[in-house]
Amino acid sequence: MQIVLFTAVYGLIAWVPTFLAKQGMPINKTFFQIMLMSAGAPTGAFIASLLADRLGRRRTIIGGSVIAAVLSVLFGLVTSQLFAIVVGFLMIALVYFLMDIIQAVYLPELFPTEIRVRCSAVCVSMGRISTILAPFGVVFLYGRGGVIAVVGVVAVAFVIQAIVMALLGVETSLKSLDIAAGLKSSAAATGKP
């Protein structure tokens, strides 16, 4: 999930100004458009905070991934400035919605207390490695098929994420992390109360 998210951020969102310019949007208006679209990031994070417990992590990640896939493809088809702003805002909001649900909430809940930080760090590190590779992938894909190739690959990654979550994901919402049990087992292992 971290690989998909960081690929979306550094393989799609970071390239939005370039894609807009290549799709014929005037460069003098592109910066204002990006500013409006970027407001999707805090909006998505806020919505995630409202829905994470109400809908459950698993359903939220599956649904958000499917919608993000659709919005990614739609973004590749934008032809007007208004459409670019609306779809771009929604796409960025969805990516940061998923970032908050997955990275800040779901991932840490998967691991026992004694290894939670290490396991979460490994997962985030895998995502960060994808940030090194994503720009090269974008250049390669863009050279072969333009914006549609790039957004298509990102959309497929979101669909794969949704399928994997549907098949293998566990629901962690409203489940105890059993912190007290984790503290007891740590104390027993070290011999300290």
Number of C-alpha atoms within 10 A of each C-alpha: 24 23 20 22 26 23 27 29 20 19 26 25 21 13 16 22 17 15 22 25 14 13 16 12 19 12 14 9 12 20 13 12 22 18 12 14 22 19 15 22 20 14 17 24 19 15 16 25 14 11 14 22 15 12 12 16 25 22 17 21 26 22 15 21 29 22 19 25 27 18 22 30 22 19 26 22 16 20 13 12 16 11 14 23 21 16 21 27 24 24 29 26 25 27 29 25 28 28 24 20 26 22 18 12 19 24 21 21 19 16 15 15 19 13 12 14 14 13 16 20 14 12 17 19 14 15 18 18 14 21 19 14 13 20 17 12 16 23 13 14 18 16 12 12 11 17 24 19 18 26 26 19 21 24 24 18 21 27 22 18 23 25 15 13 19 15 9 10 18 13 15 18 16 11 8 8 15 10 12 10 12 15 14 12 14 15 12 11 9 8 8 8 8
